[in-house]
Amino acid sequence: MASITVIGSVNLDIVASAPRLPAPGETVTGADLHRFPGGKGANQALAAQRLGADVRLVACVGDDAAADEALALLRAGGVNLDACAVLAGIATGTALIAVAPDGENQIVVAPGANARLTPDRVPELDADAVICQLEVPVDTIADIASRFAGFFCINLAPARHIDVAVLQRADLVVVNETESAWYGDTLSACRGMIATTRGAGTATLEKDGTILAEATPPPVRAIDATGAGDTFTAALTLALVDGLAPGAALSFACNAAAVATTRMGAQPSLPHRADLT
């Protein structure tokens, strides 16, 4: 069983399932409201655990009721939370998510305690792989990249400016097509592999400008795309650490991400290994 440490965010997702997504300045009514555990770090940790890894999450939450909700599925799923700090007087991160009937979404995040995940809160890292995202301070990510010697994956989401040394250090960089366009030529600094997702379109895995593999997610009835990208990141990292070839690893990640779109909510939708065929 591969050991994976995820350093990242924990949020409580407030999800409005609406008839359609609003245009700027527009109000759309008639939505159904749900509350789900979320946050890219928490999502990727639970996804990796459900897919067969031994996972530890390094994160920060507030000392509020939202933290209990946000951590509930992680606890139930067996993710190691001994490095998840509870901060007095700080709110747990919250994401406001609007979801359309076709699964497309719009997300606004209030980071709360996630912004307090400083380098001194990150313990010694003893794992086969580390996964990071950008919902926590970029200085913390840069510190981790400089001191962790194992397989290092960085999911460049949400798109933010980051030290080029992080890209140079990464064994795997994961972006969607919007993030890829935002970073542009900066991605050429990557010395490892770059995985690019395109929703229901063809995902690619490349290195030094050469395509190593392409894979298309299987057709599914998408209900909510929240968490699909996090599932892809966790699944691809796990598959590569487990020694799968690039093509098999990319197909595994695409299949897992597709399954994650078939249920509501980020963490409730994350597939178990047995869900994949």
Disulfide bonds with the S-S distance in Angstrom:
none
